[in-house]
Amino acid sequence: MDELILEVNNLKTYFFLASGVAKAVDGVSFQLHKGETLGVVGESGSGKSVMSKCVIRLLEKVGRIVEGEIKFDGQDVLSFSEKELMAYRGQDVSMIFQDPMTSLDPVFRIGDQMMENLRIHRGLEKAEAKKVAIEALRSVGIPNPEARFEAYPFELSGGMCQRVIIAMALCCNARVVVADEPTTALDVTVQAQVLRLLKKLQKETGMALMLITHNLGVVWDMCDRVMVMYAGKIVETAAVKDLYANPLHPYTWGLLDSMPSLSSQRKTALKTIAGTPPDLRLTGTCCNFYNRCPYARPICTEQVPELVELEPGHLVACHRQCKSETLKRGEDGGNG
Amino acid sequence: MANQEILLQIKDLSKSFKVGSRKLGVPAQQLHALSHVDLEVYRGETLGIIGESGCGKSTLGRCIVGLHTPTSGELMFEGSPLSFSGPQGKGLRRKIQMIFQDPYSSLDPRKTCGKIVEEPMVIHKTVEDRAQREERVRELMGVVGLDAQHVHRFPHEFSGGQRQRINIARALSLSPDLLVCDEPVSALDVSIQAQVLNLFGKLQKEFGLTYVFISHDLSVIRHISDRIAIMYLGQVVELCGAEGIYDSPLHPYTQALLSAIPPASPFEKKKAIELSGDIPSPIGDQVGCPLASRCPHCTDRCRRECPQLTEQTDGHQVACFLYDKERAR
């Protein structure tokens, strides 16, 4: 848990659209250590997927990294040439995408897709690549891998496809795996299988896992540390148990409250976060959450809150959570 | 619950689809989406239906609103057989409305919000006067929490949560008795999902609506339902009150399903009950209990016979031979 693998400093990714500049990721910094699982949670549009695509340098053309640095093992990822990127992607860092059915090529057999990966990145001969691929399929729990090797993606169920993608991501022994909502498209029972598999493989290989999700239950189950994102910024980051026991940011409270849980009273109104997320073209001049925050003060509309470390390892960006003031959850905001 | 009025009764409902064979000359096979479903929906309650994808829960919802014609079995609505044909059928359609899963594709992109909400009233001629209709549209938009000024906006100008509200307003425009909600919140973010769930609760209180609420999210279902039916491979395997299913699940499938839910806190450690293998194919003849191939308690009898839903304790029904009284003796 000590060896630093991935470091992102003050990453800013903007999308240059005809209607303005959308600040999809606006100053995000984090570190990822060996064997660690970092959870990233937030609503859709909070920039979690864009950030993950920046890490693996797969950003769409309209988006540009305008500032910041990404360091993998001390090397500057942003200065990599196309050729270096080829080696970086897949070999050092690999990615598991959200929708298993669409991230495999429908016209190629899964075996061929896996072998392509192995032959390019590990330079294996065909026969050997096949052996490794079948072994990888077996390790993710696909029954009868020799036969499945010849299957097309449409012949497999969603859970099986996701296993194939996990096998592909892992067969090059990547040291960092970025999983962008790996279980969102799957049923709960299959989700449980996939998560258990990821955990097991992580224990075996010591890879670092960045798990992007909007399901807090998955975070509780899997992660060591968690980062809460809102409108392109990190609003809170802490160890999982700290975040659960002592969340500090009003947005995190809202997120925790709005999940119906199995232990809560049935049929009672859930607490909600009023309003909608802000337009990303207009953020960056104040606290992005002020219009939905029940605790907002005039200062929140004037200054961008800094991410400050209140307790060791527990950082929060809120004007009302600093050394001089502590806001309590559920406290009367004073403005309804 | 027995003294409540039965609004909808589903009797031995089966629905199968023909699956074309890929080989020439080989006859088409049957896909059994629903087999022998018996359910009752009481007036004013929420019946939650839960199951994995492909278990037939959406097919059941679609059969109820008449989007699918059942292969066999009967649906009784307010004591009379449910049939959507003829002038009487049109009246019935008015009483049963549906809310679809995807708020993006279930609204006509070329119609304004006002027109979408108005359309059912035009078709069913419930409000003939145009000015009254517009008044009603504005009223409905207020009820579901949309800004009445947005009547002239098109669906693409709304967010996912707002679109789902338009969907709800459209379904409410005919003052239905029964709303079939097919995964209405699964496409929404958690914070928006909570808003829409609260809206469902509020509307039920206000208008005395009855919901058949289909979802794959166990915590959502538990939150909103009075009774819950668990489906597996086209059959209802367990039916009971919302509390009971979480406190004392009886069917092995329910137990596995519950153990698969991610924990509610990082301190909670769950005992994992894993079902091995995948869901068996619903194509072809179905013999025995649908769970037999994956069940840890499977016996010879499970492979031969299909268990029926039988009452265990008050209102708690389960279809499993483990709880068969005869065997216990």
Interface residues (C-beta under 8 A of the other chain):
Chain A: E43 S44 P143 S157 G158 G159 M160 D187 V188 T189 V190 Q191 A192 Q193 L195 R196 H214 N215 L216 G217 V218 W220 D221 V240 K241 Y244 G254 L255 D257 S258 M259 P260 S261 L262 S263 S264 R266 K267 A269 L270 K271 T272 I273 T276
Chain B: E52 S53 S159 G161 D189 V190 S191 I192 Q193 A194 Q195 L197 N198 G201 K202 H216 L218 S219 V220 R222 H223 I224 S225 A242 E243 Y246 A256 L257 S259 A260 I261 P262 P263 A264 S265 P266 F267 E268 A272 E274 L275 G277 D278
